[in-house]
Amino acid sequence: MHEIEDLVQTSVELLDRHHPADDGRLRDWFTALFAFQNDYDCSHTQHRVMEILIRRGHTVRFPIAEHPDYAARKDFFDGIEEFTPLREFGADEQEFAGELEDGYVDPPWLYCEAATALWQRMNCPATTEAPLLEVVVAVAEAAERDGDAELIGCWWSLGWQALVGGQPFSPEELAATPGVAELRAIVRRTGAQGFGSRPSEEQLELMGDELETWWYRL
């Protein structure tokens, strides 16, 4: 889905511009953004922002020979001539966990992403899981400073299930979720509800879902 790919790329670039070089949160924020992207039918797009990902510590690049399995599988690694994900799936394993869990090779380099299985095997620094909504609020705050209401609206219009998840029982419970009030306030201030794929009033009536209605009626 090109819309999701572009949304994530734009958000990575925006966060990089608006946060100082020593802001360690961006590594984990980028992990959350690409995990979100992985839930959709998207291509591998990290190469679009690879310089940022490496500089911010989200992706580490090694010589291929430093892979922990290189000695045991030298012929395999030496024979790689193009971009190749290293995850191997068993007959009963689903791919939704992400094909980059074991890193990927783009000769002559081995790439390792934060919070993946290979990241742990390479003894890279510990990571912290960042809620997607926390990241989206940070994106919205930066986009508001840039006057980019469209980017804010594109995120907000994805809906609470995509951004918050879980199983809130009422609008009040959803409203109490950290980050929800902040995002809604930014959407109202910037008029961002005019962008993105928000359901129409007629569609909301047909849904008859109080959580969806509360989310989209600011």
GROMACS elastic network, one bead per residue, 0.5 to 0.9 nm:
[ bonds ]
;  ai    aj funct       b0    kb
    1     4     6  0.56067   500
    1     5     6  0.64114   500
    1     6     6  0.87727   500
    1    37     6  0.89766   500
    1    40     6  0.68535   500
    1    41     6  0.56719   500
    1    42     6  0.51360   500
    1    43     6  0.78830   500
    2     6     6  0.59781   500
    2     7     6  0.83665   500
    2    42     6  0.70868   500
    2    43     6  0.84972   500
    3     6     6  0.52541   500
    3     7     6  0.60413   500
    3     8     6  0.86905   500
    4     8     6  0.61829   500
    4     9     6  0.85505   500
    4    36     6  0.89551   500
    4    37     6  0.64770   500
    4    40     6  0.77581   500
    4    42     6  0.74979   500
    5     8     6  0.53406   500
    5     9     6  0.61892   500
    5    10     6  0.86188   500
    5    37     6  0.67928   500
    5    42     6  0.65670   500
    5    43     6  0.77109   500
    5    44     6  0.88112   500
    5    45     6  0.69768   500
    6     9     6  0.50645   500
    6    10     6  0.59850   500
    6    11     6  0.84159   500
    7    10     6  0.53209   500
    7    11     6  0.61511   500
    7    12     6  0.87091   500
    7   151     6  0.75256   500
    7   154     6  0.77857   500
    7   155     6  0.79356   500
    8    11     6  0.50663   500
    8    12     6  0.61572   500
    8    13     6  0.86636   500
    8    30     6  0.87793   500
    8    33     6  0.62442   500
    8    34     6  0.72535   500
    8    36     6  0.86710   500
    8    37     6  0.71639   500
    9    12     6  0.52093   500
    9    13     6  0.63056   500
    9    14     6  0.85920   500
    9    45     6  0.79550   500
    9    46     6  0.81978   500
    9    48     6  0.73780   500
    9    49     6  0.69766   500
   10    13     6  0.52185   500
   10    14     6  0.60694   500
   10    15     6  0.86594   500
   10   151     6  0.83169   500
   11    15     6  0.60858   500
   11    16     6  0.84684   500
   11    30     6  0.89646   500
   11    33     6  0.83794   500
   11   136     6  0.85100   500
   11   139     6  0.61551   500
   11   143     6  0.87600   500
   11   151     6  0.82520   500
   12    15     6  0.53336   500
   12    16     6  0.61826   500
   12    17     6  0.87452   500
   12    26     6  0.86380   500
   12    29     6  0.86626   500
   12    30     6  0.66905   500
   12    33     6  0.80569   500
   12    49     6  0.75998   500
   12    52     6  0.80521   500
   12    53     6  0.86399   500
   12   139     6  0.85155   500
   13    16     6  0.51614   500
   13    17     6  0.63272   500
   13    18     6  0.88379   500
   13    49     6  0.74365   500
   13    52     6  0.76726   500
   14    17     6  0.52126   500
   14    18     6  0.63239   500
   14    19     6  0.87722   500
   14   139     6  0.70869   500
   14   142     6  0.69369   500
   14   143     6  0.73997   500
   15    18     6  0.52220   500
   15    19     6  0.60805   500
   15    26     6  0.74320   500
   15   138     6  0.75819   500
   15   139     6  0.63532   500
   15   142     6  0.69719   500
   15   143     6  0.89742   500
   16    19     6  0.56881   500
   16    20     6  0.77886   500
   16    21     6  0.81756   500
   16    26     6  0.76369   500
   16    52     6  0.71929   500
   16    56     6  0.82662   500
   17    20     6  0.79442   500
   17   142     6  0.88891   500
   18   142     6  0.64578   500
   19    22     6  0.82150   500
   19    23     6  0.64071   500
   19    26     6  0.81862   500
   20    23     6  0.55463   500
   21    24     6  0.80788   500
   21    55     6  0.86024   500
   21    56     6  0.74696   500
   22    25     6  0.88754   500
   22    56     6  0.84828   500
   23    26     6  0.64249   500
   23    27     6  0.86564   500
   23    56     6  0.85175   500
   24    27     6  0.61280   500
   24    28     6  0.77853   500
   24    56     6  0.75916   500
   24    57     6  0.82763   500
   25    28     6  0.55872   500
   25    29     6  0.61284   500
   25    30     6  0.86837   500
   25   128     6  0.87658   500
   25   130     6  0.85036   500
   26    30     6  0.59196   500
   26    31     6  0.84275   500
   26    56     6  0.67587   500
   26    57     6  0.84387   500
   26    58     6  0.79476   500
   26   135     6  0.88791   500
   27    30     6  0.53297   500
   27    31     6  0.64204   500
   27    32     6  0.89396   500
   27    53     6  0.76053   500
   27    56     6  0.59077   500
   27    57     6  0.58058   500
   27    59     6  0.84274   500
   27   114     6  0.74013   500
   27   127     6  0.82700   500
   28    32     6  0.63529   500
   28    33     6  0.87303   500
   28    58     6  0.72823   500
   28   114     6  0.75837   500
   28   115     6  0.83765   500
   28   127     6  0.66960   500
   28   128     6  0.62658   500
   28   129     6  0.63838   500
   28   130     6  0.59731   500
   29    32     6  0.51282   500
   29    33     6  0.63175   500
   29    34     6  0.88242   500
   29   129     6  0.82625   500
   29   130     6  0.60492   500
   29   131     6  0.82282   500
   29   132     6  0.77107   500
   29   134     6  0.82417   500
   29   135     6  0.57152   500
   30    34     6  0.62358   500
   30    35     6  0.84621   500
   30    53     6  0.78572   500
   30    58     6  0.69327   500
   30   114     6  0.89379   500
   30   135     6  0.83559   500
   31    34     6  0.53839   500
   31    35     6  0.60905   500
   31    36     6  0.86016   500
   31    58     6  0.71236   500
   31   113     6  0.80715   500
   31   114     6  0.66187   500
   31   115     6  0.74150   500
   31   129     6  0.81000   500
   31   130     6  0.80225   500
   32    35     6  0.50443   500
   32    36     6  0.61548   500
   32    37     6  0.86499   500
   32   129     6  0.74263   500
   32   130     6  0.62004   500
   32   131     6  0.69557   500
   32   132     6  0.57391   500
   32   135     6  0.75005   500
   33    36     6  0.51095   500
   33    37     6  0.62948   500
   33    38     6  0.86767   500
   33   132     6  0.69369   500
   33   135     6  0.76238   500
   33   136     6  0.87462   500
   34    38     6  0.60308   500
   34    39     6  0.88083   500
   34    46     6  0.83473   500
   35    39     6  0.67740   500
   35    98     6  0.82909   500
   35   132     6  0.89760   500
   36    39     6  0.54793   500
   36    40     6  0.75561   500
   36   132     6  0.75769   500
   36   162     6  0.85013   500
   36   163     6  0.89908   500
   37    40     6  0.56333   500
   37    41     6  0.80417   500
   37    42     6  0.66626   500
   37    43     6  0.89751   500
   38    41     6  0.72256   500
   38    42     6  0.66665   500
   38    43     6  0.86032   500
   38    44     6  0.88954   500
   38    96     6  0.75611   500
   38    97     6  0.82327   500
   38    98     6  0.67373   500
   39    42     6  0.81512   500
   39    96     6  0.72640   500
   39    97     6  0.89358   500
   39    98     6  0.89191   500
   42    45     6  0.81205   500
   44    47     6  0.75730   500
   45    48     6  0.56875   500
   45    49     6  0.78009   500
   45    50     6  0.89161   500
   46    49     6  0.56358   500
   46    50     6  0.57428   500
   46    53     6  0.78744   500
   47    51     6  0.81461   500
   47    53     6  0.89601   500
   48    51     6  0.82933   500
   49    52     6  0.54477   500
   49    53     6  0.63064   500
   49    54     6  0.88118   500
   50    54     6  0.60565   500
   50    55     6  0.83850   500
   50    59     6  0.78232   500
   51    54     6  0.53612   500
   51    55     6  0.60706   500
   51    56     6  0.85102   500
   52    55     6  0.50943   500
   52    56     6  0.59110   500
   52    57     6  0.84499   500
   52    58     6  0.84492   500
   52    59     6  0.89240   500
   53    56     6  0.52532   500
   53    57     6  0.61502   500
   53    58     6  0.50151   500
   53    59     6  0.53673   500
   53    60     6  0.82861   500
   53   113     6  0.88337   500
   54    57     6  0.51987   500
   54    58     6  0.59681   500
   54    60     6  0.58934   500
   54    61     6  0.75049   500
   55    58     6  0.77729   500
   55    59     6  0.81098   500
   55    60     6  0.88845   500
   56    59     6  0.77953   500
   57    60     6  0.65738   500
   57   113     6  0.87421   500
   57   114     6  0.78209   500
   58   112     6  0.84094   500
   58   113     6  0.58543   500
   58   114     6  0.51809   500
   58   115     6  0.87822   500
   59   111     6  0.66243   500
   59   112     6  0.55167   500
   59   114     6  0.61378   500
   60   110     6  0.83158   500
   60   111     6  0.58487   500
   60   112     6  0.52124   500
   60   113     6  0.65083   500
   60   114     6  0.80592   500
   60   119     6  0.85980   500
   60   124     6  0.86222   500
   61    64     6  0.89429   500
   61   109     6  0.62803   500
   61   110     6  0.56761   500
   61   112     6  0.63816   500
   61   113     6  0.89469   500
   62    65     6  0.80416   500
   62    66     6  0.64535   500
   62    67     6  0.78903   500
   62   108     6  0.88580   500
   62   109     6  0.57454   500
   62   110     6  0.50775   500
   62   111     6  0.64307   500
   62   112     6  0.79811   500
   63    66     6  0.57008   500
   63    67     6  0.78088   500
   63   107     6  0.88074   500
   63   108     6  0.66206   500
   63   109     6  0.50443   500
   63   110     6  0.57989   500
   63   111     6  0.87646   500
   64    67     6  0.57901   500
   64    70     6  0.74572   500
   64    77     6  0.72101   500
   64    78     6  0.83110   500
   64   105     6  0.73464   500
   64   107     6  0.77959   500
   64   108     6  0.65717   500
   64   109     6  0.54361   500
   64   111     6  0.86162   500
   65    68     6  0.81542   500
   65    69     6  0.86606   500
   65    70     6  0.56477   500
   65    71     6  0.77551   500
   65    74     6  0.81372   500
   65    77     6  0.80412   500
   65    78     6  0.87303   500
   65   109     6  0.89776   500
   65   110     6  0.83982   500
   66    69     6  0.82955   500
   66    70     6  0.68097   500
   66    71     6  0.89968   500
   66   110     6  0.81414   500
   66   122     6  0.87860   500
   67    70     6  0.52030   500
   67    71     6  0.83446   500
   67   110     6  0.73975   500
   67   118     6  0.87572   500
   67   121     6  0.89704   500
   67   122     6  0.78039   500
   68    71     6  0.74968   500
   68    72     6  0.86249   500
   68   118     6  0.89157   500
   68   121     6  0.74110   500
   68   122     6  0.74325   500
   69    72     6  0.54619   500
   69    73     6  0.60843   500
   69    74     6  0.80185   500
   70    73     6  0.51164   500
   70    74     6  0.51067   500
   70    75     6  0.86046   500
   70    76     6  0.83747   500
   70    77     6  0.66663   500
   70    78     6  0.88996   500
   71    74     6  0.53417   500
   72    75     6  0.86702   500
   73    76     6  0.53933   500
   73    77     6  0.64183   500
   73    78     6  0.86403   500
   74    77     6  0.52726   500
   74    78     6  0.59253   500
   74    79     6  0.83764   500
   75    78     6  0.51541   500
   75    79     6  0.59681   500
   75    80     6  0.88868   500
   76    79     6  0.52312   500
   76    80     6  0.67515   500
   77    80     6  0.55333   500
   77   105     6  0.85515   500
   78    81     6  0.81193   500
   80    83     6  0.78936   500
   80    84     6  0.72466   500
   80   105     6  0.75998   500
   80   106     6  0.82434   500
   80   107     6  0.71368   500
   81    84     6  0.83177   500
   81   105     6  0.88317   500
   81   106     6  0.77288   500
   81   107     6  0.63037   500
   81   108     6  0.85998   500
   82   105     6  0.74869   500
   82   106     6  0.57426   500
   82   107     6  0.63132   500
   83   104     6  0.71224   500
   83   105     6  0.56030   500
   83   107     6  0.71094   500
   84   103     6  0.88909   500
   84   104     6  0.55280   500
   84   105     6  0.52247   500
   84   106     6  0.65570   500
   84   107     6  0.89556   500
   85    88     6  0.84584   500
   85    99     6  0.63244   500
   85   100     6  0.58414   500
   85   101     6  0.86342   500
   85   102     6  0.74740   500
   85   103     6  0.62611   500
   85   105     6  0.64338   500
   85   106     6  0.88353   500
   86    99     6  0.74271   500
   86   100     6  0.68710   500
   86   101     6  0.79815   500
   86   102     6  0.54460   500
   86   103     6  0.57117   500
   86   104     6  0.52162   500
   86   105     6  0.72987   500
   87    98     6  0.83816   500
   87    99     6  0.53820   500
   87   100     6  0.62885   500
   87   101     6  0.63741   500
   87   102     6  0.50785   500
   87   103     6  0.71955   500
   87   104     6  0.80262   500
   88    99     6  0.80207   500
   88   102     6  0.84217   500
   89    92     6  0.78951   500
   89    93     6  0.57867   500
   89    94     6  0.74869   500
   89    95     6  0.72991   500
   89    99     6  0.86229   500
   90    93     6  0.51398   500
   90    94     6  0.82957   500
   91    94     6  0.85023   500
   94    97     6  0.71788   500
   95    98     6  0.58600   500
   95    99     6  0.64679   500
   96    99     6  0.78351   500
   97   100     6  0.86739   500
   97   101     6  0.75791   500
   98   101     6  0.58940   500
   99   102     6  0.73151   500
   99   103     6  0.80765   500
   99   104     6  0.87247   500
  100   104     6  0.62124   500
  100   112     6  0.82062   500
  100   113     6  0.77703   500
  100   116     6  0.76397   500
  100   117     6  0.88593   500
  100   118     6  0.88123   500
  101   104     6  0.85371   500
  101   112     6  0.83747   500
  101   113     6  0.78066   500
  101   115     6  0.84552   500
  101   117     6  0.52976   500
  101   118     6  0.63911   500
  101   119     6  0.83806   500
  102   112     6  0.75900   500
  102   113     6  0.87904   500
  102   116     6  0.68646   500
  102   117     6  0.56800   500
  102   119     6  0.80846   500
  103   110     6  0.70722   500
  103   111     6  0.56120   500
  103   113     6  0.67430   500
  103   116     6  0.77866   500
  103   117     6  0.80728   500
  103   118     6  0.59566   500
  103   119     6  0.80861   500
  104   109     6  0.85313   500
  104   110     6  0.59134   500
  104   111     6  0.53834   500
  104   112     6  0.69767   500
  105   108     6  0.74462   500
  105   109     6  0.57778   500
  105   111     6  0.60678   500
  106   109     6  0.54409   500
  106   110     6  0.65035   500
  106   111     6  0.75989   500
  107   110     6  0.72989   500
  112   116     6  0.76202   500
  112   117     6  0.89873   500
  112   118     6  0.62889   500
  112   119     6  0.58847   500
  112   122     6  0.83805   500
  113   116     6  0.59999   500
  113   117     6  0.88437   500
  113   118     6  0.76596   500
  113   119     6  0.62174   500
  114   117     6  0.88053   500
  114   118     6  0.85928   500
  114   119     6  0.57843   500
  114   120     6  0.85510   500
  114   124     6  0.80100   500
  114   125     6  0.85323   500
  114   126     6  0.85898   500
  114   127     6  0.70110   500
  115   118     6  0.82406   500
  115   119     6  0.59598   500
  115   120     6  0.72228   500
  115   126     6  0.77965   500
  115   127     6  0.60846   500
  115   128     6  0.81981   500
  115   129     6  0.83647   500
  116   119     6  0.50686   500
  116   120     6  0.67165   500
  116   121     6  0.89139   500
  117   120     6  0.54290   500
  117   121     6  0.64810   500
  117   122     6  0.88464   500
  118   122     6  0.60366   500
  118   123     6  0.85889   500
  118   124     6  0.89362   500
  119   122     6  0.52645   500
  119   123     6  0.64744   500
  119   124     6  0.55954   500
  119   125     6  0.82423   500
  119   126     6  0.89299   500
  120   123     6  0.51266   500
  120   124     6  0.60837   500
  120   125     6  0.82171   500
  120   126     6  0.81062   500
  121   124     6  0.77543   500
  123   126     6  0.84451   500
  124   127     6  0.88397   500
  130   133     6  0.84367   500
  130   134     6  0.68504   500
  130   135     6  0.72864   500
  131   134     6  0.53774   500
  131   135     6  0.68139   500
  131   136     6  0.89722   500
  131   163     6  0.87355   500
  131   164     6  0.81616   500
  132   135     6  0.51609   500
  132   136     6  0.62305   500
  132   137     6  0.87071   500
  132   162     6  0.88319   500
  132   163     6  0.61372   500
  132   164     6  0.72431   500
  133   137     6  0.60903   500
  133   138     6  0.85461   500
  133   163     6  0.54158   500
  133   164     6  0.59875   500
  133   178     6  0.82056   500
  133   179     6  0.63022   500
  133   180     6  0.76427   500
  133   183     6  0.85824   500
  134   137     6  0.52877   500
  134   138     6  0.63936   500
  134   139     6  0.87663   500
  134   178     6  0.79517   500
  134   179     6  0.61787   500
  135   138     6  0.50692   500
  135   139     6  0.62070   500
  135   140     6  0.85974   500
  136   140     6  0.60292   500
  136   141     6  0.85393   500
  136   152     6  0.84370   500
  136   155     6  0.70775   500
  136   156     6  0.84708   500
  136   163     6  0.78486   500
  136   179     6  0.86873   500
  136   183     6  0.79203   500
  137   141     6  0.60816   500
  137   142     6  0.85913   500
  137   152     6  0.89152   500
  137   179     6  0.64700   500
  137   180     6  0.83087   500
  137   182     6  0.69533   500
  137   183     6  0.56273   500
  137   186     6  0.86233   500
  138   141     6  0.51473   500
  138   142     6  0.62985   500
  138   143     6  0.85325   500
  139   142     6  0.52094   500
  139   143     6  0.59808   500
  139   144     6  0.85083   500
  139   151     6  0.84745   500
  139   152     6  0.76218   500
  140   144     6  0.59671   500
  140   145     6  0.86241   500
  140   148     6  0.85943   500
  140   149     6  0.84281   500
  140   151     6  0.75292   500
  140   152     6  0.52456   500
  140   153     6  0.88296   500
  140   155     6  0.82741   500
  140   183     6  0.70479   500
  140   186     6  0.69939   500
  140   187     6  0.82782   500
  141   144     6  0.51722   500
  141   145     6  0.65237   500
  141   146     6  0.88672   500
  141   152     6  0.86323   500
  141   183     6  0.84117   500
  141   186     6  0.73201   500
  142   145     6  0.51914   500
  142   146     6  0.64489   500
  142   147     6  0.87266   500
  142   148     6  0.86319   500
  143   147     6  0.60080   500
  143   149     6  0.68700   500
  143   150     6  0.87263   500
  143   151     6  0.67988   500
  143   152     6  0.66256   500
  144   148     6  0.58754   500
  144   149     6  0.66106   500
  144   152     6  0.76804   500
  144   186     6  0.73264   500
  144   189     6  0.87950   500
  144   190     6  0.69921   500
  145   148     6  0.77142   500
  146   149     6  0.85913   500
  147   150     6  0.87662   500
  147   190     6  0.78567   500
  148   151     6  0.57381   500
  148   152     6  0.68650   500
  148   153     6  0.89840   500
  148   190     6  0.84128   500
  148   192     6  0.86047   500
  149   152     6  0.51106   500
  149   153     6  0.60961   500
  149   154     6  0.85947   500
  149   187     6  0.77480   500
  149   190     6  0.57710   500
  149   191     6  0.67941   500
  149   193     6  0.84795   500
  149   194     6  0.86543   500
  149   195     6  0.75744   500
  150   153     6  0.50592   500
  150   154     6  0.60923   500
  150   155     6  0.87472   500
  150   192     6  0.60731   500
  150   193     6  0.86344   500
  150   194     6  0.80049   500
  150   195     6  0.54169   500
  150   196     6  0.71510   500
  151   154     6  0.51558   500
  151   155     6  0.65010   500
  151   156     6  0.87686   500
  151   192     6  0.80506   500
  151   195     6  0.80514   500
  151   196     6  0.82540   500
  152   155     6  0.54214   500
  152   156     6  0.62234   500
  152   157     6  0.85454   500
  152   183     6  0.86364   500
  152   186     6  0.80193   500
  152   187     6  0.67201   500
  152   190     6  0.83832   500
  152   192     6  0.59590   500
  152   193     6  0.84041   500
  152   195     6  0.80833   500
  152   196     6  0.86142   500
  153   156     6  0.50662   500
  153   157     6  0.57800   500
  153   158     6  0.86157   500
  153   187     6  0.68252   500
  153   191     6  0.82339   500
  153   193     6  0.54745   500
  153   194     6  0.69213   500
  153   196     6  0.53080   500
  153   197     6  0.83795   500
  153   198     6  0.85965   500
  154   157     6  0.53905   500
  154   158     6  0.67602   500
  154   192     6  0.81393   500
  154   193     6  0.86314   500
  154   195     6  0.61063   500
  154   197     6  0.70292   500
  154   198     6  0.86835   500
  155   158     6  0.56111   500
  155   159     6  0.79680   500
  155   163     6  0.81466   500
  155   196     6  0.75153   500
  156   159     6  0.60052   500
  156   160     6  0.79896   500
  156   163     6  0.79865   500
  156   183     6  0.76190   500
  156   184     6  0.80401   500
  156   187     6  0.75659   500
  156   192     6  0.82277   500
  156   193     6  0.77519   500
  156   196     6  0.78048   500
  156   198     6  0.84045   500
  156   215     6  0.89213   500
  156   216     6  0.86652   500
  157   160     6  0.85425   500
  157   193     6  0.74032   500
  157   195     6  0.76531   500
  157   196     6  0.54681   500
  157   197     6  0.55015   500
  157   199     6  0.81900   500
  157   216     6  0.76585   500
  158   161     6  0.79397   500
  158   162     6  0.61102   500
  158   163     6  0.71629   500
  158   196     6  0.78088   500
  158   197     6  0.70758   500
  158   198     6  0.74854   500
  159   162     6  0.57168   500
  159   163     6  0.63960   500
  159   164     6  0.82291   500
  159   198     6  0.80924   500
  159   212     6  0.74252   500
  159   215     6  0.70291   500
  159   216     6  0.77279   500
  160   163     6  0.51007   500
  160   164     6  0.51434   500
  160   165     6  0.64900   500
  160   174     6  0.83907   500
  160   180     6  0.87684   500
  160   211     6  0.81552   500
  160   212     6  0.74416   500
  160   215     6  0.67591   500
  161   164     6  0.55406   500
  161   166     6  0.74395   500
  161   167     6  0.87145   500
  161   212     6  0.88608   500
  162   165     6  0.59814   500
  164   174     6  0.84509   500
  164   177     6  0.80411   500
  164   180     6  0.81841   500
  165   168     6  0.83687   500
  167   174     6  0.87878   500
  168   171     6  0.75327   500
  168   172     6  0.85922   500
  168   173     6  0.57373   500
  168   174     6  0.56436   500
  168   211     6  0.83973   500
  169   172     6  0.82663   500
  169   173     6  0.64821   500
  169   174     6  0.77363   500
  169   211     6  0.84691   500
  170   173     6  0.52436   500
  170   174     6  0.63751   500
  170   175     6  0.85915   500
  170   210     6  0.76756   500
  170   211     6  0.66674   500
  171   175     6  0.59127   500
  171   176     6  0.85536   500
  171   210     6  0.70571   500
  171   211     6  0.54977   500
  171   212     6  0.88622   500
  171   214     6  0.63200   500
  171   215     6  0.80603   500
  172   175     6  0.50113   500
  172   176     6  0.62894   500
  172   177     6  0.89851   500
  173   176     6  0.51610   500
  173   177     6  0.67303   500
  174   177     6  0.54008   500
  174   180     6  0.74653   500
  174   211     6  0.77433   500
  174   215     6  0.87233   500
  175   178     6  0.81294   500
  175   179     6  0.87885   500
  175   180     6  0.59579   500
  175   181     6  0.63019   500
  175   215     6  0.87993   500
  176   179     6  0.84337   500
  176   180     6  0.71931   500
  176   181     6  0.75463   500
  177   180     6  0.57558   500
  177   181     6  0.78582   500
  178   181     6  0.73800   500
  178   182     6  0.81551   500
  179   182     6  0.51748   500
  179   183     6  0.61311   500
  179   184     6  0.86404   500
  180   183     6  0.52655   500
  180   184     6  0.62001   500
  180   185     6  0.85852   500
  181   184     6  0.52020   500
  181   185     6  0.60886   500
  181   186     6  0.86810   500
  182   185     6  0.51995   500
  182   186     6  0.63552   500
  182   187     6  0.87515   500
  183   186     6  0.51921   500
  183   187     6  0.62364   500
  183   188     6  0.87193   500
  184   187     6  0.50341   500
  184   188     6  0.62160   500
  184   189     6  0.86336   500
  184   215     6  0.83734   500
  184   218     6  0.71605   500
  185   188     6  0.51643   500
  185   189     6  0.61347   500
  185   190     6  0.86206   500
  185   218     6  0.87589   500
  186   189     6  0.50952   500
  186   190     6  0.60909   500
  186   191     6  0.83109   500
  186   192     6  0.80123   500
  187   190     6  0.53990   500
  187   191     6  0.57980   500
  187   193     6  0.61911   500
  187   218     6  0.84578   500
  188   191     6  0.52467   500
  188   192     6  0.67452   500
  188   193     6  0.72456   500
  188   218     6  0.70248   500
  189   192     6  0.78873   500
  190   193     6  0.82745   500
  191   194     6  0.63480   500
  191   195     6  0.84474   500
  192   195     6  0.56445   500
  192   196     6  0.83236   500
  193   196     6  0.74872   500
  193   198     6  0.74534   500
  193   216     6  0.81270   500
  193   218     6  0.84114   500
  194   197     6  0.89290   500
  194   198     6  0.80969   500
  195   198     6  0.75513   500
  197   200     6  0.89595   500
  198   216     6  0.70871   500
  199   202     6  0.79767   500
  199   203     6  0.57880   500
  199   204     6  0.63582   500
  199   216     6  0.77448   500
  200   203     6  0.50863   500
  200   204     6  0.62816   500
  200   205     6  0.86820   500
  201   204     6  0.50551   500
  201   205     6  0.62463   500
  201   206     6  0.86972   500
  201   213     6  0.87554   500
  201   217     6  0.88956   500
  202   205     6  0.51126   500
  202   206     6  0.63038   500
  202   207     6  0.87092   500
  203   206     6  0.50435   500
  203   207     6  0.61607   500
  203   208     6  0.87392   500
  204   207     6  0.50618   500
  204   208     6  0.63717   500
  204   209     6  0.73557   500
  204   210     6  0.89657   500
  204   212     6  0.72419   500
  204   213     6  0.60197   500
  204   216     6  0.85253   500
  205   208     6  0.53340   500
  205   209     6  0.80551   500
  205   213     6  0.80681   500
  206   209     6  0.84643   500
  207   210     6  0.86787   500
  207   212     6  0.80811   500
  207   213     6  0.84673   500
  208   212     6  0.82786   500
  208   213     6  0.77147   500
  209   212     6  0.54149   500
  209   213     6  0.61149   500
  209   214     6  0.85826   500
  210   214     6  0.59442   500
  210   215     6  0.85087   500
  211   214     6  0.51167   500
  211   215     6  0.61335   500
  211   216     6  0.87101   500
  212   215     6  0.51696   500
  212   216     6  0.62808   500
  212   217     6  0.85065   500
  213   216     6  0.54312   500
  213   217     6  0.59162   500
  214   217     6  0.53708   500
  214   218     6  0.72688   500
  215   218     6  0.69639   500
